[in-house]
Amino acid sequence: MDNIKEIKVKKAHTLTISNKISVTGVENVISMGEKEVEIALADNILQLVGNGFCALHLNVEEGTLILSGELISLKYAHGRSQEGFFKRLLK
């Protein structure tokens, strides 16, 4: 009975772009502005760049985010953002 192993399961995410931008697998919204949104996923950071971003729906418990706005580019980065909370706050 001592052979218990802990297994970490990474959540999958989806990104759907239509007249709205829909993301699932969201753990946290790191930053949100009209031109840039940073989203924490299970093991990545998703950075969206565009114009007129507005959050239409956010439910972190379900891991869903729906945005309106014009998407120009997106980028994935491994790991968590290296900026601290106060550094982002004072931008």
C-alpha positions, 0 to 999 in steps of 0.5 A: 500500500506504500506504492502511492504515486502522485501524478500531476495532470496538466490541463489542456487549453483551447483558443478559439478566434471568431467574432470573439476570442475564447480561451479555456484552461485559464488559471489566472489573468495576469494582466488585462489592458486594451492592447495586451492581455496576459493569461496564465495557463497550466504551464504556459503564459499566453500573451495576446496583443491587439486593440480594444480588448474587453473581457466579456466573461471570466470564470477562473473556477471553470477556466474560461475567458471570453474577450472582444477586440481585434487580435493582432498577434499571440505568443506562448511563453513557458513558465510564469511571468518573471515580473512581480505583482508590484512591478506590473502594478506600477507600469 
